[in-house]
Amino acid sequence: MASEINTLKRRIDELEEIHRLAQSLSSMASVYETLETIIDCCVRLCRAEHGAILLFATSVHESAQTVIRNGRTDGSDIDHVLNALVAGWVESHKRPFLTDDVLREFNYRSPSDRVRALGPSLAAPLLDSGKPFGMIHLVNTRGGSKFSEDDLRIVTALAPLAAQFILRAKVQETLFTDNQRLKASLAQSRGVGTLLGISPLIEEIRKKIQLAGPANASVLLIGETGTGKEVAARAIHVHSPRAEKPFIAVNCAAIPATLFESELFGHEKGSYTGATTTMKGKFELAHSGTLFLDEISAMPIELQPKLLRVLEERSFTRIGSSEELRVDVRVIAASNKDLLEAVRRGEFREDLYHRINVIPILLPPLHARRADIPLLAEAFLAEFSGGMKKFDADALRLLSETEWKGNVRELRNAVERISIFTSLLTITSAAVQEIGFGTVGTPVVDGRSMLLSRLRSNQPENNLLESMEKDLLDLALQEAHGNAAEAARMLGVHRNALLRRIEKFGLR
């Protein structure tokens, strides 16, 4: 009799928990928030140590969505590979899954001790018209409790309700995304939130941004300094369902190592000397929006595990607090350095690299997209002059032939300088040459243009061939650091012939 009463009480508790779940889900429009709420409920109902809810990718342009709950911190973790193995079984069999040893069931030999600690596993499909579109997955450690038939019954009964609310949230997100795409299209027509250019390279990047925007996956922007990584990050934000929410940009290279944790995660009043007030970190400020971590390679390696935890579990604590704070933030990272090389040198965590590198986008240097320089220059000049000034054809040609080692940023600065210091409404190449070039910009990288320029400007009394030969010899010697044999190799001549020419022109 007592056992029957206990069973009845447990069933009542289950019904109350599911009722509360339905009430919570009825007001949610975010798929991610819906997934979080469902898996948290399943973990509580089945007293699971770990849980995951996964939505399968429906096309090559869509990434799978996964929320993982690692409830224990004693050396065990559920991972994405294990999830994928169970998901494959559930998707193909279209029915629940229960085992006492999930690793043995799939013959999975994980390299991680934390994963090898897992044992009992329970999974149930999420169905749409009989077709699986996701799954709920619970896991315990080998020394923990085995899942019972009652646990399987609970999750199997809850799955249709969960599926209904997930599909509802997906429809609402799609409607919102379509609305944002219309806004982004309008913004693009006004030159806002997009990358300027007509080259195939920039067209390809725009396509990637439009595909990446609606997803919730992390993005890694890779490119030299000044290639427009923050512009690209803002464009991704504009094309996302988070467009109306905060976009917070952080330059990791500008933050002192001692202040990194406080800047990103915040601190409580009195948590350290100088903490006179409670301060929210950048993750809190970016809640529901996008956090852009520029030059992420500058992040201290001792802080990287905390960032990894936020990315995986969406929770963290402020300095001086034990309270877990939950956030919904999309992270876009950027680097002008080779992060894989940093991983090999032990300066950057490999697991963090793979976590932020879900969608990699390479931003080319400006010299690789010269066709875009006239458009960029005209756009910058219109911005700085209020549309009052323009470049003539020769000025645009000179700008296009310049080696902009500082990329788009250097070009923009040069155009601003030209706009300020010239009163001409139509800016000539002479004005560009006189005002525009700083210490980095090097004009005329096109060899044919350089030769034509010297040929057209040469005076009849000058021996242009001899002058150019001398300049070429001088340049080769500079590049070879004065080594005649190396300079001869560069020029494709015998060393003795080179020495005779050096003596002829008095270069030594």
C-alpha positions in Angstrom: 0.0 0.0 0.0 2.8 2.4 0.9 4.6 1.8 -2.4 1.4 2.5 -4.3 1.0 5.8 -2.4 4.6 6.7 -3.2 4.1 5.9 -6.8 0.9 8.0 -6.9 2.7 10.9 -5.3 5.5 10.7 -7.8 3.0 10.6 -10.7 1.3 13.7 -9.3 4.7 15.5 -8.9 5.5 14.5 -12.5 2.2 16.0 -13.8 2.7 19.2 -11.8 6.3 19.5 -13.3 5.0 18.9 -16.8 2.2 21.5 -16.2 4.7 24.1 -15.1 6.8 23.3 -18.1 3.9 23.8 -20.5 3.1 27.1 -18.8 6.7 28.3 -19.1 6.9 27.2 -22.8 3.7 28.9 -23.8 5.3 32.3 -23.4 8.6 31.5 -25.2 9.4 32.5 -28.7 13.1 31.6 -28.7 14.1 28.1 -29.8 17.2 28.1 -27.6 15.3 29.2 -24.5 12.7 26.5 -25.3 15.4 23.8 -25.5 17.0 25.0 -22.3 13.7 24.8 -20.4 12.8 21.4 -21.7 16.2 19.7 -21.0 16.3 21.3 -17.5 12.9 19.8 -16.8 13.9 16.3 -18.1 17.1 16.3 -16.0 15.0 17.2 -12.8 12.3 14.6 -13.5 14.7 11.7 -14.1 17.4 12.9 -11.6 19.9 12.7 -14.4 23.5 13.8 -14.0 23.8 15.0 -17.6 21.4 15.9 -20.3 21.3 17.1 -23.9 18.6 18.2 -26.3 19.5 18.2 -30.0 17.7 19.4 -33.1 19.0 17.7 -36.3 20.3 19.9 -39.2 17.7 19.8 -42.1 20.1 21.1 -44.8 23.8 21.7 -45.5 23.1 25.4 -44.8 21.8 24.7 -41.3 23.8 23.6 -38.3 22.4 21.3 -35.6 21.3 23.0 -32.4 22.4 21.4 -29.1 21.9 22.4 -25.5 24.0 20.3 -23.0 23.5 20.2 -19.3 26.5 18.8 -17.4 25.1 18.6 -13.9 28.2 17.1 -12.3 31.6 18.6 -12.0 33.4 15.5 -10.7 35.2 14.4 -13.9 32.4 13.3 -16.3 31.1 15.1 -19.4 28.7 14.4 -22.2 30.2 15.3 -25.5 29.1 16.1 -29.1 30.4 12.8 -30.6 28.4 10.7 -28.1 25.4 12.9 -28.8 25.8 12.3 -32.6 26.1 8.5 -32.2 22.9 8.4 -30.1 21.2 10.8 -32.4 22.0 8.7 -35.5 20.4 5.7 -33.8 17.3 7.6 -32.7 16.8 9.2 -36.1 17.1 5.9 -38.0 15.0 3.8 -35.6 12.4 6.5 -34.7 11.9 5.2 -31.2 13.3 5.6 -27.6 16.6 4.2 -26.6 17.7 2.8 -23.1 21.0 1.2 -22.1 23.1 0.7 -19.1 26.4 1.3 -21.0 26.1 3.8 -23.8 29.8 3.6 -24.7 29.8 -0.2 -25.1 26.5 0.0 -27.0 28.1 2.1 -29.7 31.7 0.8 -29.3 32.8 4.4 -28.7 36.3 4.7 -27.4 36.5 8.3 -26.4 40.0 9.8 -25.9 38.5 11.8 -22.9 38.5 10.3 -19.4 35.5 12.6 -18.7 33.5 10.9 -21.4 34.7 7.3 -20.6 33.2 7.8 -17.1 29.7 7.7 -18.6 27.4 4.6 -18.6 23.6 4.6 -18.4 21.8 6.4 -21.2 18.3 7.3 -22.2 17.0 9.0 -25.3 13.7 9.8 -26.9 12.9 11.2 -30.4 11.2 14.5 -31.1 8.8 13.9 -33.9 7.1 16.1 -36.5 4.4 14.1 -38.4 6.2 10.9 -37.5 9.6 12.1 -38.7 12.4 12.7 -36.1 13.7 16.2 -36.0 15.6 16.0 -32.7 16.0 14.1 -29.5 16.2 14.3 -25.7 19.2 12.5 -24.3 20.0 11.8 -20.6 23.2 10.2 -19.3 24.6 9.1 -15.9 28.1 8.0 -14.8 29.0 4.4 -14.5 28.8 4.6 -10.7 25.5 6.5 -10.8 21.9 5.4 -11.0 20.6 3.3 -14.0 17.6 4.8 -15.8 14.4 2.8 -15.2 11.4 2.0 -17.4 9.6 4.8 -15.5 12.2 7.3 -16.6 11.8 6.1 -20.1 8.0 6.5 -19.8 8.3 10.0 -18.5 10.6 11.3 -21.2 8.7 9.5 -23.9 5.4 11.0 -22.7 7.0 14.5 -22.4 8.6 14.4 -25.9 5.4 15.1 -27.9 4.7 18.2 -25.8 8.3 19.3 -26.1 8.2 18.8 -29.9 5.0 20.9 -30.2 6.5 23.9 -28.4 9.8 23.6 -30.2 8.1 23.6 -33.6 6.0 26.6 -32.5 9.1 28.5 -31.4 10.8 27.6 -34.7 7.9 29.1 -36.7 8.0 32.3 -34.5 11.7 32.6 -35.0 11.3 32.1 -38.8 8.8 34.9 -38.9 11.1 37.1 -36.9 14.1 36.2 -39.1 12.2 37.0 -42.3 11.3 40.4 -40.8 14.9 41.0 -40.0 16.0 40.0 -43.5 13.7 42.6 -44.9 15.2 45.2 -42.6 18.7 44.0 -43.5 17.9 44.3 -47.2 16.8 47.9 -46.6 19.9 48.5 -44.6 22.1 47.1 -47.4 20.5 49.3 -49.9 21.6 52.2 -47.7 25.1 50.8 -47.3 24.5 49.9 -43.6 25.6 46.7 -41.9 27.3 45.3 -45.0 30.7 45.1 -46.7 31.2 47.4 -49.7 32.6 45.9 -52.9 31.9 44.3 -56.2 34.8 41.7 -56.4 34.0 38.0 -56.4 35.8 37.7 -53.0 33.5 40.2 -51.3 30.4 38.7 -53.0 31.3 35.3 -51.5 31.8 36.8 -48.1 28.4 38.6 -48.3 26.8 35.2 -49.1 28.4 33.6 -46.1 27.3 36.4 -43.9 23.7 36.1 -45.1 23.8 32.3 -44.4 25.6 32.7 -41.0 23.3 35.5 -39.8 20.2 33.5 -39.1 22.1 30.7 -37.4 23.0 30.8 -33.7 26.4 29.2 -34.2 29.7 30.8 -33.2 31.6 32.6 -36.0 35.4 33.1 -36.4 36.5 36.0 -38.6 40.1 35.6 -39.8 42.0 38.4 -41.5 44.8 40.9 -41.4 44.4 44.1 -39.3 42.1 46.6 -41.1 40.3 44.1 -43.3 36.9 44.9 -41.8 36.4 42.2 -39.2 34.2 44.3 -37.0 32.1 45.5 -40.0 31.6 41.8 -40.9 30.6 41.0 -37.3 28.1 43.8 -37.3 26.7 42.6 -40.7 26.2 39.1 -39.3 24.4 40.7 -36.3 22.2 42.8 -38.6 21.2 39.7 -40.5 20.4 37.7 -37.4 17.2 37.4 -35.2 19.2 39.3 -32.6 19.5 42.5 -34.8 17.3 44.5 -32.4 19.3 43.4 -29.4 22.7 44.6 -28.2 25.9 44.3 -30.2 28.9 44.5 -27.8 32.4 44.8 -29.2 35.5 44.0 -27.1 39.0 44.5 -28.3 40.8 41.7 -26.3 44.2 43.1 -27.2 43.4 46.4 -25.4 42.5 44.8 -22.1 45.2 44.4 -19.4 45.5 40.7 -18.4 44.5 41.5 -14.8 41.2 43.0 -15.9 40.1 40.5 -18.4 37.9 38.4 -16.2 36.2 41.5 -14.7 35.6 43.0 -18.2 34.0 39.9 -19.6 32.2 38.5 -16.6 31.8 41.4 -14.2 32.5 41.7 -10.5 30.7 42.2 -7.1 31.3 45.2 -5.0 34.3 44.6 -2.7 35.5 41.5 -4.6 39.0 43.0 -4.9 40.8 46.2 -4.2 39.3 49.0 -6.3 36.0 47.2 -6.9 33.9 50.0 -5.3 30.7 49.0 -7.1 29.1 46.0 -8.6 29.8 45.9 -12.4 28.2 43.9 -15.1 30.5 42.2 -17.6 30.3 42.3 -21.3 28.4 38.9 -21.4 25.6 40.3 -19.3 25.5 43.5 -21.3 25.2 41.5 -24.5 22.4 39.2 -23.2 20.0 38.2 -26.0 22.4 39.9 -28.5 25.9 39.4 -30.0 29.3 39.7 -28.3 32.2 40.4 -30.7 35.6 39.3 -29.3 38.2 41.0 -31.5 41.8 39.7 -31.4 40.7 36.8 -29.3 44.3 35.4 -29.5 45.2 38.0 -26.8 43.0 36.4 -24.2 45.1 34.9 -21.3 45.1 31.1 -21.5 44.1 30.8 -17.8 40.8 32.6 -18.6 40.0 30.5 -21.7 38.4 27.6 -19.8 35.8 30.1 -18.3 35.0 31.4 -21.8 34.6 27.8 -23.0 32.2 27.1 -20.2 30.0 30.1 -21.0 29.9 29.1 -24.7 28.9 25.5 -23.8 26.7 26.0 -20.8 25.6 29.6 -21.2 26.3 30.3 -17.5 29.0 32.0 -15.4 29.7 33.7 -12.1 30.9 37.2 -11.5 34.1 37.7 -9.6 33.3 37.6 -5.9 30.0 35.8 -6.3 28.8 32.2 -6.2 25.6 32.9 -8.0 25.3 31.3 -11.5 24.1 33.8 -14.1 22.5 32.5 -17.3 22.9 34.4 -20.6 21.8 33.9 -24.2 24.7 35.4 -26.2 26.0 34.7 -29.7 29.7 35.0 -29.8 31.6 36.2 -32.9 35.4 36.0 -32.5 38.1 37.5 -34.7 41.8 37.2 -35.0 44.6 38.5 -37.3 46.9 35.6 -36.1 47.0 31.9 -36.9 45.1 30.4 -34.0 46.1 26.9 -35.0 49.7 27.9 -34.7 48.9 29.4 -31.3 47.3 26.1 -30.3 50.4 24.2 -31.3 52.5 26.6 -29.2 50.2 26.0 -26.2 49.1 29.7 -26.2 45.5 28.9 -27.1 43.2 26.0 -26.0 42.3 23.5 -28.8 38.8 22.9 -27.4 38.1 26.6 -27.4 39.4 27.0 -30.9 37.0 24.3 -32.2 34.1 25.8 -30.2 34.5 29.3 -31.8 35.4 28.0 -35.2 32.0 26.6 -36.1 31.6 29.1 -39.0 35.0 30.3 -40.2 35.0 33.4 -42.6 38.3 34.6 -44.1 38.4 38.3 -44.9 40.9 39.0 -47.7 43.5 41.8 -47.6 42.7 44.8 -49.8 45.4 44.0 -52.4 43.5 40.8 -53.1 40.3 42.8 -54.0 41.6 45.8 -55.9 38.4 46.1 -57.9 36.7 47.3 -54.7 39.1 50.1 -54.0 37.4 52.8 -56.3 34.0 52.0 -54.8 35.4 52.1 -51.2 37.3 55.3 -51.9 34.2 57.0 -53.4 32.0 55.8 -50.5 34.5 57.1 -47.9 34.9 60.4 -49.6 31.1 60.9 -49.9 30.9 60.2 -46.1 33.6 62.6 -45.1 32.7 65.4 -47.5 28.9 65.1 -47.2 28.7 64.1 -50.9 30.3 67.4 -52.1 33.6 65.9 -53.4 34.7 63.2 -55.9 37.8 61.7 -57.3 38.8 62.0 -60.9 39.7 58.9 -62.9 43.5 59.3 -62.4 43.1 59.7 -58.7 41.1 56.5 -58.5 43.6 54.7 -60.6 46.4 55.8 -58.3 44.5 54.7 -55.2 43.8 51.3 -56.9 47.5 50.8 -57.7 48.6 51.5 -54.1 49.8 48.8 -51.7 47.5 49.4 -48.7 49.3 47.4 -46.1 46.9 48.7 -43.5 44.0 47.4 -45.7 40.6 49.1 -45.7 41.3 51.0 -42.5 44.4 52.7 -44.0 42.5 53.5 -47.2 39.7 55.1 -45.1 42.2 57.2 -43.1 43.9 58.4 -46.3 40.6 59.4 -47.9 39.6 61.3 -44.7 43.0 63.1 -44.7 42.5 64.0 -48.4 38.9 65.3 -47.7 40.1 67.5 -44.9 43.3 69.0 -46.5 42.1 69.7 -50.0 39.6 72.3 -51.1 39.2 70.7 -54.6 35.7 69.4 -55.3 37.2 67.1 -57.9 40.3 65.5 -56.4 43.2 64.8 -58.7 46.0 62.2 -58.6 48.4 65.0 -57.7 46.3 65.8 -54.6 46.2 62.1 -53.7 50.0 61.9 -54.1 50.6 65.0 -52.0 48.1 64.4 -49.2 46.9 60.9 -49.1 49.9 58.6 -48.5 51.0 58.1 -45.0 54.0 56.1 -43.9 52.4 52.8 -44.8 50.7 53.3 -48.2 53.1 52.6 -51.1 51.8 53.8 -54.5 52.2 52.0 -57.8 52.4 48.3 -57.3 51.4 47.7 -60.9 54.7 47.3 -62.8 53.2 48.3 -66.2 51.7 51.5 -64.7 55.1 52.3 -63.1 56.9 51.9 -66.4 54.4 54.0 -68.3 54.6 56.7 -65.7 58.4 56.9 -66.0 58.3 56.6 -69.8 55.8 59.5 -70.2 57.6 61.8 -67.7 61.2 61.1 -69.0 63.1 64.0 -70.5 64.9 63.4 -73.9 68.3 64.1 -72.5 68.0 61.4 -69.8 69.0 57.8 -70.5 65.9 56.1 -69.1 67.2 52.5 -69.7 70.4 53.2 -67.8 68.5 54.9 -65.0 66.1 52.0 -64.6 68.9 49.4 -64.7 70.7 51.3 -61.9 67.4 51.5 -59.8 66.8 47.7 -60.3 70.3 46.8 -59.3 70.1 49.0 -56.2 66.8 47.4 -55.3 68.1 43.9 -55.7 71.1 44.7 -53.5 68.8 46.1 -50.8 66.6 43.0 -50.9 69.7 40.7 -50.7 71.2 42.8 -47.8 74.3 43.6 -49.9 75.0 40.0 -50.9 76.1 40.1 -54.5 75.6 36.4 -55.2 72.0 36.5 -53.9 71.3 39.7 -55.9 72.6 38.0 -59.0 70.4 35.0 -58.4 67.3 37.3 -58.1 68.2 39.1 -61.4 69.1 35.9 -63.2 72.6 37.0 -64.2 76.1 35.7 -63.4 77.8 37.1 -60.3 80.7 38.5 -62.3 78.3 40.4 -64.7 76.5 41.8 -61.7 79.8 43.0 -60.2 80.8 44.8 -63.4 77.4 46.7 -63.4 77.8 47.5 -59.7 81.2 49.1 -60.5 79.8 50.9 -63.6 77.0 52.6 -61.6 79.2 53.2 -58.5 76.9 51.3 -56.2 79.8 50.1 -54.0 
